[in-house]
Amino acid sequence: WLDRARLACWCVSLLASLWAFGTWWRGTVRPSLLQWGAASGRDGTVYALWLTLLGMALALGPPFGIWQYVYWMPLLNFIRASSRFTLVALLGLGLLAGFGFDALTQTWPARRRRWAGGVLALLLLVEYAGMPMGAMPIELDAPTVDRWLAAQPTPFIVAEAPVRDERDQVDYMLHSTVHWQKTVHGYHGWRDALHDQLYEQIGRAHV
């Protein structure tokens, strides 16, 4: 019941924060942005540029970029790898490319612009094509202990030993799909000091 109460409090806090942000946005920020846009006569180029820069700054990850300062925020802390924000940067670059195409072809006849846009879209499809996608099927042979855990009362947290290398982390993480309970195991290219301390203690306990 404690986990449910914590989740309920988190949801209430999130909804309250969204309501407060929406009120602040509608009352202050949005009118100011609309007034600034109307007065300056700007198009979406500035927005796309800032979107690209923001995505790149978030994708850098620690110790660079701003990801380390916003990871604690609700919803953002669900994103496991900061490199996922490269998608945001690519969206901004796509918008900038579209604005550039529009500026370069604005004097062209409509039919010529449509053909040029179609050719560019086809070239992008060829560029991003990744077929056939290389994949290797595997069979998960989970140990008996994980199947036994699946029949135990939940919730619980699992820590397995020994942890010899990164492959063990991946195997233990896959084993957790048998019971779908929390586990301390997982693999990532970036690890903090708490991770190293935890696995040092697990190694000593196993010995």
Secondary structure, DSSP 8 states (H G I E B T S, - for coil): -HHHHHHHHHHHHHHHHHHHHHHHIIIIIHHHHHHHHHHHT--THHHHHHHHHHHHHHHH-TTSSSHHHHTTSTTGGG---GGGGHHHHHHHHHHHHHHHHHHHHTTS-HHHHHHHHHHHHHHHHHHH---S-----------HHHHHHHTS-S--EE--S---SHHHHHHHHHHGGGT--EES----S---HHHHHHHHHHHHHH-
